[in-house]
Amino acid sequence: MLRVPEALARVLEHAAPLPVAERPLENCLGRRLAADVWADADQPPFDKALVDGFAVRCEDLEGLPKRLRLGETILAGQVPSRPLAPGEAATIMTGAPLPSNADAVVMVERTAPGFDSVEILEQAIKPGMNRLPRGRVYRAGDRLLEGGVELTPARMGLLAAAGASRVRIVDWTRSAVVPTGDELVDFREVPGPGRIRNSNALMLETLLARRGLASWTSPILRDEADVLRNGLKRALELDVVLVIGGVSAGQKDLVPATLRELGVREVFHKVRIKPGKPLWFGVGPARSERPPALVFGLPGNPLSGLVNFLIFVAPALDVLDGRPARGLGILPAYSAVRLEHRSDLETYLPVRIVDAHRTPTAPPTVEPVDYGGSADLASVVRADGFLVLPDRETTVEPGEIVGFLPLD
């Protein structure tokens, strides 16, 4: 049985970035750019007014206050018809192009406009005031974004300003959530005797959604070989398959054998982790245009599936999305209580933060919440994350540093 770092390494050995695709910019939030993007023109494309006011020549403004004749009015979206004449100002709006020889803009609040002239009140005026020169933001041919960065709203706005209507990205990860088990009913239903609601599928869907990934969720598959085969065959067309239940050692745990029949190669089964020990991982058949599907057989208890997702699935998704693998993501924390650990399984115990930071850079202090085992999803609602205990017997004293896996 593999230890947690060994199992994660096996998963990441089989994870590879998805192919590059060209997509409309508006559909690319959260994706990774696959290539550099370059500016097609200067930004701004002209000398631009930054305030509403009057475009002026500073050489006309010695000895303020001073009155200037009013020439044309330049609205945003218009262009000046001519340069300023000596002793002349142009009324101008924010965002409008300046006349070619205007070198400053005086805010309207610092003037006294008249019918056909404007008085520039006493103030400090210098060339460049309230003026954004052409190309100040970037020049044509400048690299705006490097390949590999994530497209945030601000970066998408920058690309839109540069006219990058289509961009090359690492393609979306297509994921499947496949709940299995005769005991399950839809969470919208009232369970009959011996049945439970299917909560895991929704939890996994939302874990994927928080990463910006839509998922296809299978109907609940009964513990019958033909039903499992048909449902899993469809799921294997996608990139990541999360199968819930049916991976332990019971009579109806048919998922591993069914996956093997469908050409999925088992990489490992069972990990020295609690909760989540029965985890199964395999790799689907080769495909011509995309890497083989990564298939995770998650135990049916909700905390098992949650911990397995955070430790094994999330790092694999990072790699598929073109991000560096982030590893286990475990941070230091202080234990608030004494803990005696008597297990050879790496154990993830739900805890809450009781002292966020002694100093801005100090680890938080955590204490366990009331916990009823791997089926107790309510304990996670009260928790901020998991305290990590090693796969050996140990005693943790109050104030001792422990591993902490945040839920966020």
NUKEMAR-310675 format. One record per residue (C-alpha): residue number from 1; chain; y, z, x. Coordinates in nm, 4 decimals, decimal comma, always signed. Example, Ala and Ser with C-alpha at 12.3 -4.5 7.8 and 13.67 -1.06 7.14 Angstrom:
2
{1 A {-0,4500 +0,7800 +1,2300}}
{2 A {-0,1060 +0,7140 +1,3670}}
This chain:
408
{1 A {+0,0000 +0,0000 +0,0000}}
{2 A {+0,3342 -0,1079 +0,1444}}
{3 A {+0,6222 +0,1241 +0,2177}}
{4 A {+0,9540 +0,0376 +0,0512}}
{5 A {+1,1230 -0,1293 +0,3551}}
{6 A {+0,8088 -0,3355 +0,4208}}
{7 A {+0,7892 -0,4504 +0,0604}}
{8 A {+1,1571 -0,5452 +0,0529}}
{9 A {+1,1138 -0,7415 +0,3757}}
{10 A {+0,8261 -0,9349 +0,2146}}
{11 A {+1,0441 -1,0165 -0,0847}}
{12 A {+1,3320 -1,1390 +0,1304}}
{13 A {+1,0969 -1,3516 +0,3429}}
{14 A {+1,0348 -1,5624 +0,0335}}
{15 A {+1,3921 -1,5722 -0,0997}}
{16 A {+1,6082 -1,8715 -0,0067}}
{17 A {+1,9499 -1,9920 -0,1242}}
{18 A {+1,9346 -2,2236 -0,4222}}
{19 A {+2,0412 -2,5874 -0,3836}}
{20 A {+2,4028 -2,6990 -0,3827}}
{21 A {+2,5401 -2,8427 -0,7066}}
{22 A {+2,8745 -2,9925 -0,8044}}
{23 A {+3,0111 -2,8212 -1,1140}}
{24 A {+3,3373 -2,8155 -1,3144}}
{25 A {+3,5675 -2,5518 -1,1693}}
{26 A {+3,6020 -2,3682 -1,5012}}
{27 A {+3,2267 -2,2964 -1,5017}}
{28 A {+3,2111 -2,1457 -1,1531}}
{29 A {+3,3382 -1,7880 -1,1828}}
{30 A {+3,1360 -1,5636 -0,9538}}
{31 A {+2,9617 -1,8496 -0,7737}}
{32 A {+2,9604 -1,9094 -0,3983}}
{33 A {+3,1390 -2,2129 -0,2608}}
{34 A {+2,9015 -2,4351 -0,0687}}
{35 A {+3,1746 -2,6252 +0,1188}}
{36 A {+3,5330 -2,5799 +0,2362}}
{37 A {+3,8092 -2,6867 -0,0049}}
{38 A {+4,1234 -2,8505 +0,1354}}
{39 A {+4,4709 -2,8888 -0,0114}}
{40 A {+4,5508 -3,2318 -0,1518}}
{41 A {+4,9309 -3,1836 -0,1394}}
{42 A {+5,2054 -2,9460 -0,0311}}
{43 A {+5,2538 -2,6373 -0,2442}}
{44 A {+5,5151 -2,6168 -0,3758}}
{45 A {+5,5628 -2,9949 -0,3662}}
{46 A {+5,9440 -2,9507 -0,3513}}
{47 A {+6,2058 -2,6893 -0,2630}}
{48 A {+6,1807 -2,4610 -0,5662}}
{49 A {+6,4130 -2,2136 -0,7383}}
{50 A {+6,2677 -1,8648 -0,7667}}
{51 A {+6,5207 -1,7355 -1,0235}}
{52 A {+6,7404 -1,8625 -1,3039}}
{53 A {+7,0894 -1,9189 -1,1654}}
{54 A {+7,2895 -2,1682 -0,9632}}
{55 A {+7,1859 -2,3905 -0,6739}}
{56 A {+7,4554 -2,3807 -0,4052}}
{57 A {+7,5414 -2,4796 -0,0498}}
{58 A {+7,6058 -2,1676 +0,1565}}
{59 A {+7,8812 -2,3467 +0,3470}}
{60 A {+8,0836 -2,3531 +0,0217}}
{61 A {+8,0694 -1,9750 -0,0167}}
{62 A {+8,2912 -1,8348 +0,2557}}
{63 A {+8,5269 -1,5671 +0,1231}}
{64 A {+8,3614 -1,4450 -0,1972}}
{65 A {+8,4299 -1,4226 -0,4850}}
{66 A {+8,4682 -1,7978 -0,5188}}
{67 A {+8,4625 -2,0451 -0,8074}}
{68 A {+8,2555 -2,3660 -0,7879}}
{69 A {+8,2557 -2,6680 -1,0175}}
{70 A {+7,9431 -2,7045 -1,2314}}
{71 A {+7,7454 -3,0232 -1,1889}}
{72 A {+7,4170 -3,1063 -1,3576}}
{73 A {+7,1670 -2,8695 -1,5199}}
{74 A {+6,8139 -2,8841 -1,3742}}
{75 A {+6,5348 -2,7556 -1,5965}}
{76 A {+6,1796 -2,6802 -1,4840}}
{77 A {+5,9882 -3,0050 -1,4919}}
{78 A {+6,2967 -3,2146 -1,4187}}
{79 A {+6,4223 -3,3483 -1,0844}}
{80 A {+6,7831 -3,3465 -0,9563}}
{81 A {+6,9637 -3,6782 -0,9901}}
{82 A {+7,1707 -3,6340 -0,6744}}
{83 A {+7,2726 -3,3940 -0,3952}}
{84 A {+7,5436 -3,1344 -0,4555}}
{85 A {+7,8993 -3,2456 -0,3881}}
{86 A {+8,1205 -3,0176 -0,1751}}
{87 A {+8,2381 -2,7176 -0,3810}}
{88 A {+7,9790 -2,7848 -0,6547}}
{89 A {+7,6918 -2,5802 -0,8001}}
{90 A {+7,4041 -2,6915 -1,0220}}
{91 A {+7,2687 -2,4793 -1,3061}}
{92 A {+6,8987 -2,4354 -1,2335}}
{93 A {+6,5990 -2,2676 -1,3959}}
{94 A {+6,3102 -2,0836 -1,2333}}
{95 A {+6,0559 -2,3291 -1,0954}}
{96 A {+6,2879 -2,6307 -1,0932}}
{97 A {+6,3406 -2,8466 -0,7809}}
{98 A {+6,6599 -2,7870 -0,5846}}
{99 A {+6,9046 -3,0667 -0,4984}}
{100 A {+6,8246 -3,1980 -0,1516}}
{101 A {+7,1201 -3,0260 +0,0179}}
{102 A {+7,1102 -2,6935 -0,1739}}
{103 A {+7,0007 -2,4110 +0,0532}}
{104 A {+7,0223 -2,1056 -0,1783}}
{105 A {+7,0074 -1,9989 -0,5426}}
{106 A {+7,2439 -1,7329 -0,6789}}
{107 A {+7,1022 -1,5293 -0,9667}}
{108 A {+7,2888 -1,5772 -1,2937}}
{109 A {+7,3395 -1,1992 -1,3136}}
{110 A {+7,5570 -1,2163 -1,0000}}
{111 A {+7,7934 -1,4798 -1,1325}}
{112 A {+8,0625 -1,5201 -1,3944}}
{113 A {+7,9976 -1,8576 -1,5576}}
{114 A {+8,2810 -2,0498 -1,7200}}
{115 A {+8,3026 -2,3696 -1,9269}}
{116 A {+8,2825 -2,6173 -1,6386}}
{117 A {+8,2704 -2,3840 -1,3399}}
{118 A {+8,1008 -2,0675 -1,2185}}
{119 A {+8,2428 -1,7786 -1,0190}}
{120 A {+8,0094 -1,6515 -0,7462}}
{121 A {+8,0683 -1,2773 -0,7272}}
{122 A {+8,0923 -1,0856 -0,4025}}
{123 A {+7,7452 -1,0349 -0,2531}}
{124 A {+7,5379 -1,1097 +0,0567}}
{125 A {+7,4299 -1,4718 +0,0540}}
{126 A {+7,2314 -1,6501 +0,3225}}
{127 A {+7,0402 -1,9784 +0,3481}}
{128 A {+6,6952 -1,9621 +0,1853}}
{129 A {+6,7903 -1,6962 -0,0699}}
{130 A {+6,5798 -1,7285 -0,3899}}
{131 A {+6,4448 -2,0594 -0,2610}}
{132 A {+6,0779 -2,1389 -0,1943}}
{133 A {+6,0626 -2,4257 +0,0546}}
{134 A {+5,8290 -2,7172 +0,0101}}
{135 A {+5,4881 -2,6417 +0,1656}}
{136 A {+5,5619 -2,2685 +0,2053}}
{137 A {+5,2415 -2,1687 +0,0194}}
{138 A {+5,0263 -2,4319 +0,1892}}
{139 A {+5,0486 -2,7816 +0,3321}}
{140 A {+4,8487 -3,0911 +0,2441}}
{141 A {+4,5304 -3,0774 +0,4513}}
{142 A {+4,5263 -2,6988 +0,4856}}
{143 A {+4,1914 -2,5308 +0,4234}}
{144 A {+4,2354 -2,3268 +0,1061}}
{145 A {+3,8930 -2,1600 +0,0889}}
{146 A {+3,5973 -2,1484 +0,3228}}
{147 A {+3,2478 -2,2304 +0,2120}}
{148 A {+3,0509 -1,9157 +0,1315}}
{149 A {+3,3247 -1,7212 -0,0471}}
{150 A {+3,2775 -1,6004 -0,4031}}
{151 A {+3,4959 -1,7636 -0,6656}}
{152 A {+3,7158 -1,4904 -0,8135}}
{153 A {+3,9798 -1,5540 -1,0839}}
{154 A {+4,2558 -1,5703 -0,8205}}
{155 A {+4,0600 -1,8141 -0,6051}}
{156 A {+3,9849 -2,0293 -0,9071}}
{157 A {+4,3563 -2,0348 -0,9877}}
{158 A {+4,4288 -2,1463 -0,6311}}
{159 A {+4,1768 -2,4298 -0,6596}}
{160 A {+4,3176 -2,5319 -0,9963}}
{161 A {+4,6660 -2,5517 -0,8414}}
{162 A {+4,5212 -2,7832 -0,5772}}
{163 A {+4,3553 -3,0066 -0,8362}}
{164 A {+3,9996 -2,9162 -0,7339}}
{165 A {+3,8567 -2,9876 -1,0782}}
{166 A {+3,4977 -2,9989 -0,9494}}
{167 A {+3,3596 -2,7908 -0,6652}}
{168 A {+3,0352 -2,7671 -0,4744}}
{169 A {+2,8654 -2,4323 -0,5264}}
{170 A {+2,5328 -2,2633 -0,4667}}
{171 A {+2,3730 -2,3318 -0,8031}}
{172 A {+2,3190 -2,0706 -1,0719}}
{173 A {+2,0052 -1,8602 -1,0541}}
{174 A {+1,7957 -1,9307 -1,3607}}
{175 A {+1,6096 -1,6174 -1,4622}}
{176 A {+1,3449 -1,5212 -1,7153}}
{177 A {+1,2680 -1,1830 -1,8689}}
{178 A {+0,9143 -1,1652 -2,0074}}
{179 A {+0,8180 -0,8502 -2,2014}}
{180 A {+0,4448 -0,7979 -2,2550}}
{181 A {+0,2362 -0,5425 -2,4430}}
{182 A {+0,0600 -0,4933 -2,7757}}
{183 A {+0,2510 -0,1679 -2,8226}}
{184 A {+0,5962 -0,3311 -2,8283}}
{185 A {+0,8115 -0,4260 -3,1251}}
{186 A {+1,1597 -0,5750 -3,1226}}
{187 A {+1,4240 -0,3069 -3,0718}}
{188 A {+1,5762 -0,4009 -3,4074}}
{189 A {+1,2569 -0,2972 -3,5877}}
{190 A {+1,1171 +0,0397 -3,6893}}
{191 A {+0,7978 +0,0972 -3,4845}}
{192 A {+0,4742 +0,1638 -3,6660}}
{193 A {+0,2107 +0,4147 -3,5520}}
{194 A {+0,1441 +0,3895 -3,1795}}
{195 A {+0,4211 +0,1336 -3,1249}}
{196 A {+0,7504 +0,1554 -2,9336}}
{197 A {+1,0703 -0,0484 -2,9282}}
{198 A {+1,1171 -0,3033 -2,6515}}
{199 A {+1,4147 -0,1559 -2,4629}}
{200 A {+1,3315 -0,2870 -2,1163}}
{201 A {+1,4048 -0,6523 -2,1855}}
{202 A {+1,7594 -0,5817 -2,3003}}
{203 A {+1,8189 -0,3514 -2,0034}}
{204 A {+1,7080 -0,6222 -1,7595}}
{205 A {+1,9071 -0,8915 -1,9420}}
{206 A {+2,2221 -0,6834 -1,9020}}
{207 A {+2,1485 -0,6043 -1,5359}}
{208 A {+2,1370 -0,9811 -1,4803}}
{209 A {+2,4460 -1,0360 -1,6954}}
{210 A {+2,6466 -0,7901 -1,4833}}
{211 A {+2,5792 -1,0252 -1,1939}}
{212 A {+2,7113 -1,3179 -1,4001}}
{213 A {+2,3622 -1,4529 -1,4701}}
{214 A {+2,2405 -1,5642 -1,8094}}
{215 A {+1,8689 -1,5236 -1,8664}}
{216 A {+1,6028 -1,6639 -2,0943}}
{217 A {+1,4067 -1,3886 -2,2644}}
{218 A {+1,0583 -1,4616 -2,3889}}
{219 A {+0,9293 -1,3299 -2,7189}}
{220 A {+0,7076 -1,0273 -2,6668}}
{221 A {+0,3756 -1,1533 -2,5284}}
{222 A {+0,0654 -0,9813 -2,6572}}
{223 A {-0,2032 -0,8638 -2,4143}}
{224 A {-0,4160 -1,1734 -2,4625}}
{225 A {-0,4913 -1,4196 -2,1837}}
{226 A {-0,3982 -1,7352 -2,3780}}
{227 A {-0,0718 -1,5872 -2,5060}}
{228 A {+0,0240 -1,4650 -2,1597}}
{229 A {-0,0675 -1,7964 -2,0001}}
{230 A {+0,1505 -1,9999 -2,2352}}
{231 A {+0,4489 -1,7660 -2,2106}}
{232 A {+0,4344 -1,7242 -1,8340}}
{233 A {+0,3929 -2,0987 -1,7776}}
{234 A {+0,7316 -2,1607 -1,9376}}
{235 A {+0,8954 -1,8775 -1,7421}}
{236 A {+0,7736 -2,0202 -1,4095}}
{237 A {+1,0030 -2,3197 -1,4576}}
{238 A {+1,2935 -2,0860 -1,3713}}
{239 A {+1,3948 -1,9294 -1,0379}}
{240 A {+1,3320 -1,5578 -1,0910}}
{241 A {+1,0761 -1,4223 -1,3360}}
{242 A {+1,0790 -1,0560 -1,4399}}
{243 A {+0,7543 -0,9747 -1,6196}}
{244 A {+0,7526 -0,6345 -1,7878}}
{245 A {+0,4240 -0,4469 -1,8163}}
{246 A {+0,0622 -0,5442 -1,7709}}
{247 A {+0,0568 -0,4982 -1,3911}}
{248 A {-0,1216 -0,1648 -1,3477}}
{249 A {-0,4977 -0,0961 -1,3613}}
{250 A {-0,5725 -0,0746 -1,7342}}
{251 A {-0,8136 -0,2928 -1,9306}}
{252 A {-0,5253 -0,4893 -2,0793}}
{253 A {-0,3272 -0,5302 -1,7575}}
{254 A {-0,3870 -0,9048 -1,7452}}
{255 A {-0,0620 -1,0263 -1,5894}}
{256 A {-0,1692 -1,0540 -1,2202}}
{257 A {-0,4833 -1,2531 -1,3005}}
{258 A {-0,2920 -1,4796 -1,5387}}
{259 A {-0,0229 -1,5476 -1,2817}}
{260 A {-0,2859 -1,6379 -1,0219}}
{261 A {-0,4401 -1,8841 -1,2687}}
{262 A {-0,0971 -2,0479 -1,3008}}
{263 A {-0,0712 -2,0981 -0,9245}}
{264 A {+0,1406 -1,7954 -0,8378}}
{265 A {+0,0469 -1,6586 -0,4963}}
{266 A {+0,0333 -1,2798 -0,4770}}
{267 A {+0,2383 -1,1391 -0,1885}}
{268 A {+0,1786 -0,7709 -0,2596}}
{269 A {+0,0725 -0,5336 -0,5360}}
{270 A {+0,1798 -0,1672 -0,5398}}
{271 A {+0,4439 +0,0017 -0,3294}}
{272 A {+0,4787 +0,3597 -0,2090}}
{273 A {+0,7625 +0,4303 -0,4525}}
{274 A {+0,8117 +0,6592 -0,7511}}
{275 A {+0,8887 +0,5498 -1,0144}}
{276 A {+0,7718 +0,1875 -0,9841}}
{277 A {+0,4515 +0,2114 -0,7789}}
{278 A {+0,2598 -0,0676 -0,9672}}
{279 A {+0,5179 -0,3341 -0,8732}}
{280 A {+0,3603 -0,6807 -0,8295}}
{281 A {+0,5325 -0,9624 -0,6411}}
{282 A {+0,4320 -1,3237 -0,6000}}
{283 A {+0,5651 -1,6727 -0,5340}}
{284 A {+0,5246 -1,9635 -0,7728}}
{285 A {+0,3988 -2,3139 -0,6931}}
{286 A {+0,6097 -2,5398 -0,4700}}
{287 A {+0,8823 -2,7470 -0,6398}}
{288 A {+1,0579 -3,0566 -0,5168}}
{289 A {+1,4224 -2,9698 -0,5879}}
{290 A {+1,4338 -2,5896 -0,5934}}
{291 A {+1,2591 -2,3102 -0,4044}}
{292 A {+0,9449 -2,1679 -0,5666}}
{293 A {+0,9978 -1,9093 -0,8383}}
{294 A {+1,0076 -1,5447 -0,7311}}
{295 A {+0,7891 -1,3474 -0,9703}}
{296 A {+0,8245 -0,9711 -1,0125}}
{297 A {+0,5690 -0,7853 -1,2221}}
{298 A {+0,7551 -0,4702 -1,3229}}
{299 A {+0,5854 -0,1604 -1,4667}}
{300 A {+0,6470 -0,0987 -1,8353}}
{301 A {+0,8196 +0,2386 -1,8045}}
{302 A {+1,1961 +0,1792 -1,8121}}
{303 A {+1,2928 +0,3835 -1,5056}}
{304 A {+1,0243 +0,2072 -1,3048}}
{305 A {+1,1699 -0,1288 -1,3990}}
{306 A {+1,5249 -0,0135 -1,3281}}
{307 A {+1,4446 +0,1239 -0,9817}}
{308 A {+1,2373 -0,1837 -0,8935}}
{309 A {+1,5286 -0,4053 -1,0010}}
{310 A {+1,7835 -0,2175 -0,7887}}
{311 A {+1,5615 -0,1974 -0,4795}}
{312 A {+1,3786 -0,5320 -0,4818}}
{313 A {+1,5162 -0,7782 -0,7368}}
{314 A {+1,8910 -0,7363 -0,6695}}
{315 A {+1,8654 -0,8105 -0,2929}}
{316 A {+1,6595 -1,1218 -0,3690}}
{317 A {+1,9239 -1,2379 -0,6173}}
{318 A {+2,1873 -1,1935 -0,3447}}
{319 A {+1,9994 -1,4352 -0,1209}}
{320 A {+1,9460 -1,6914 -0,3977}}
{321 A {+2,3181 -1,6754 -0,4757}}
{322 A {+2,4066 -1,7527 -0,1131}}
{323 A {+2,5134 -1,3964 -0,0294}}
{324 A {+2,3889 -1,1933 +0,2670}}
{325 A {+2,0990 -0,9679 +0,1698}}
{326 A {+2,2484 -0,6251 +0,1148}}
{327 A {+1,9331 -0,4272 +0,1903}}
{328 A {+1,8503 -0,1094 +0,0025}}
{329 A {+2,2128 -0,0138 -0,0686}}
{330 A {+2,1423 +0,3561 -0,0101}}
{331 A {+2,4431 +0,5742 +0,0799}}
{332 A {+2,4671 +0,9281 +0,2184}}
{333 A {+2,5266 +1,2235 -0,0135}}
{334 A {+2,5052 +1,6015 +0,0011}}
{335 A {+2,2384 +1,7761 -0,2039}}
{336 A {+2,3780 +2,0518 -0,4234}}
{337 A {+2,0390 +2,2252 -0,4602}}
{338 A {+1,7210 +2,3052 -0,2720}}
{339 A {+1,4446 +2,0505 -0,3327}}
{340 A {+1,0769 +2,0708 -0,2383}}
{341 A {+0,9145 +1,7284 -0,2209}}
{342 A {+0,5352 +1,7135 -0,2025}}
{343 A {+0,4477 +1,3441 -0,2248}}
{344 A {+0,3666 +1,0465 -0,0035}}
{345 A {+0,5713 +0,8203 -0,2329}}
{346 A {+0,9398 +0,7438 -0,1707}}
{347 A {+1,0889 +0,9104 -0,4779}}
{348 A {+1,4025 +0,8225 -0,6714}}
{349 A {+1,5311 +1,1209 -0,8667}}
{350 A {+1,8130 +1,0770 -1,1241}}
{351 A {+2,1199 +1,2774 -1,0145}}
{352 A {+2,4804 +1,3214 -1,1135}}
{353 A {+2,7809 +1,3570 -0,8848}}
{354 A {+2,9221 +1,7098 -0,8992}}
{355 A {+3,1810 +1,6807 -0,6228}}
{356 A {+3,3018 +1,3273 -0,5766}}
{357 A {+3,4618 +1,3637 -0,2326}}
{358 A {+3,5563 +1,6607 -0,0210}}
{359 A {+3,7826 +1,4176 +0,1641}}
{360 A {+3,8486 +1,0504 +0,0866}}
{361 A {+3,5752 +0,9439 +0,3306}}
{362 A {+3,3230 +1,2244 +0,2772}}
{363 A {+2,9945 +1,1616 +0,0916}}
{364 A {+2,9685 +1,2916 -0,2659}}
{365 A {+2,7609 +1,5946 -0,3634}}
{366 A {+2,4807 +1,5311 -0,6136}}
{367 A {+2,2426 +1,7392 -0,8214}}
{368 A {+1,9370 +1,6363 -1,0270}}
{369 A {+1,9669 +1,5935 -1,4024}}
{370 A {+1,6988 +1,7110 -1,6435}}
{371 A {+1,4282 +1,4486 -1,5952}}
{372 A {+1,1140 +1,3871 -1,7980}}
{373 A {+0,9558 +1,1154 -1,5857}}
{374 A {+0,9650 +0,7363 -1,5664}}
{375 A {+0,9811 +0,6898 -1,9443}}
{376 A {+1,2921 +0,9094 -1,9733}}
{377 A {+1,5716 +0,6530 -1,9921}}
{378 A {+1,8066 +0,9158 -2,1380}}
{379 A {+1,8142 +1,0904 -1,7998}}
{380 A {+1,9698 +0,7823 -1,6422}}
{381 A {+2,2474 +0,7840 -1,9017}}
{382 A {+2,3429 +1,1275 -1,7695}}
{383 A {+2,3068 +1,0191 -1,4059}}
{384 A {+2,5321 +0,8452 -1,1557}}
{385 A {+2,2446 +0,7257 -0,9414}}
{386 A {+1,9260 +0,8312 -0,7676}}
{387 A {+1,8651 +1,0818 -0,4920}}
{388 A {+1,6134 +0,9309 -0,2483}}
{389 A {+1,3363 +1,1472 -0,1088}}
{390 A {+1,1162 +1,0100 +0,1745}}
{391 A {+0,7492 +0,9116 +0,1468}}
{392 A {+0,6344 +1,2371 +0,3033}}
{393 A {+0,6477 +1,6073 +0,2287}}
{394 A {+0,9880 +1,7542 +0,2933}}
{395 A {+1,2258 +2,0281 +0,1879}}
{396 A {+1,5948 +1,9596 +0,1276}}
{397 A {+1,8353 +2,2509 +0,1614}}
{398 A {+2,1692 +2,2794 -0,0223}}
{399 A {+2,4401 +2,0921 +0,1691}}
{400 A {+2,1898 +1,8723 +0,3489}}
{401 A {+2,2525 +1,4971 +0,3677}}
{402 A {+2,0192 +1,2892 +0,1484}}
{403 A {+1,9970 +0,9234 +0,0473}}
{404 A {+2,1846 +0,8239 -0,2693}}
{405 A {+2,1398 +0,4982 -0,4611}}
{406 A {+2,4381 +0,4502 -0,6969}}
{407 A {+2,3770 +0,2977 -1,0358}}
{408 A {+2,7014 +0,0981 -1,0057}}
